[in-house]
Amino acid sequence: MIFRPTLPDEKGLISQEYIDLTPEGIFLEVLKENEKELVLFFQQIPDHKYDFSYAQGKWTIKQILQHIVDVERVMSFRAFVAARGNHLAILPGMDENLYAQNADVCKRTMGDLLEEFRIVRAATRILFKNMTTEESKRTIELFDYKISARTFAYVIPGHTIHHMNIIRERYL
């Protein structure tokens, strides 16, 4: 079972904001509910808004969804590496703007992006479903900080909520 990270020495530079946005509850249920909420949220956005950006140089709504998928992949992989106890792993950072620049979402449909999200989330759920409490406490070093697998786990739903909030505030 995955529990909310509580120790300051297991969070490193990870934004506490994302962890705080993740609702209380049984983690796998929180993850499943977060998936439903995100899919419904993006399905309710009018089609003409998908390629909208609220300012020059800001991402479109489709780019934000692709970013959410990309971050989930990265966070899940980092959690996997930590849970398996790979202390020798040298993990790269993630340049979110470079990723967005190199992921052409212009011709992709919202349905296609949501399908990708669902598939990535399914893999994330299975990873954490089979992770023991002890495995979730294991850490890796990233940017000279130790970060636990469960910290990465709790960032994932909080990160999606963060971006849905931004879309509500600035795009709709």
N, C-alpha and C positions, 0 to 999 in steps of 0.2 A: 504494500500500500504506500502511496506517495503522500507525504504530508508537506504542508507549507514550510518553506525554509525559514528558520528562526534565528540562526546564528549569523552574526555579522561576518564571520570569517569564511562563510560559504557562498557569499554573494558577489564578491569582487566589485567590479565596476557596473554590474547589471543595474539598470534603473529600477529603483524601488517602486516607482510609479506603476510599472507593469505588474509587479507582484501584488501591489495594493488594489489594482483594478480587477484582479482575478477574484471572483466571488468565493465565499466560504462554502464548504461542502465536500462531499466525497469527490476527489479529484477527477476520476473517470467520468462521473456524472456531470461535473462542471465542464469538462472538455466536450462532452457530447452536446450539452445544452448550448455551449458557446458556438459549436458548429451550426446548429439549427438557427440560432440567432443571426449569425453572419450570413448564411445562405438566404434567409428570409429578407434580411436588410438589403442585400445587394439585388435581390429579385424585385424589390419594390422601388428601386431607383428607376426613374423614367429613362428610356433608351437614349434620348437625345442628350442626356447628361454623362454618359459613359466616357466620352472623350473630352469632357469639360475639365478645364483647369482654372482655378479661381484667380491665378496671377501668372505672369510670365515666369517660366522656369520651375513652376510647381507641377507636380505629377497630376495626371488625369485619374479619374476614378478607376479605370481599368488598370492603370499602372500601380495604383495603391493596392488593389487586390492581388496583382502579381507579386508585389513587394511582401504582402502578408504571407503568401505561399512560400516565397523564397526564404523569408525569416524563419518560418516554421521548419523548413527543411534543415536550415543551418542549426537552429536551436535543438532540434531532435537529434541531429548527428552529434552535436557537442554533448548532449545528455547521454547518448549511447556510448561515446568514447569514455566519459567519466564513469558511467555505471559499470563498464567492463574493466575499469581499473587501469586504463592505459596511460600511465604517468609519463611515458616517453613521447606521447603524441605532441607534435608541434602543429597547432591548429592555426590556420590563417584567419585574419580578420575578415570583415565583410564590409565592402564599400557599397552601401545601399544605392548610391547614385550611379555608380558604375554598373551595377546589376540592372537598374531600371533603364539606363541608357542602352544596354545591350540585350534587352528583352523586348522585342517588337510585339506589342499587343494590339497594334492598330487594326489588324485584320482578324483578330480573335474575337469571338462572341463572348458575351457575358456568361452564357451557358457553358461554353468550353472552359473558361477560367474557373467557374464554380465547380465543374467536374474535376478539374485538376486539384482544386482546394480540397474537395471531398476525399479524393484518393490519398493525398498527402496526409490529411487528418486521420484517415483510417489507419495508415501506417504509424502515425504518432500514437494513436490510441493503443494499438497492439504493443508497441514498444513499452509504453508505461503500464499497460495492463499486466505485463509479465515481469516488470521490474520489482524486485523486493525492496522493502524499506531500507535494508542495509545497502543495497546497490544504489538506491536513490541518494544516499548520503555521501557516496564517493565523489571525490573532486578531481578536477583537472586544473592545470595552470593555463590561464589565458591572460595575456598582457600583464604578466607578473602577479596575478591574483589567483587564488584558489576559488573555484566555483563548482558547486555541487550539481549533480544531475537533476535533483528536484528543483533547484533554482531555475534551470533552463525550462523545466516542465511548467513552472508557474508563470514564466514570462510569456509563453505561447498564447494562452487565452487573453491575458492582460494586454498584450500587444495588439490583438485583433480589436479589442474594445477601444483601445486608444485611437486606432485609425477609424473606426466607425464613428467615434465622437468627433474627430476632425472633419470627416465628411459631413456630418450633421451640421456642424458649426460653420463650415466654410464653403461647402459645395451645394447644399440643398436649400 
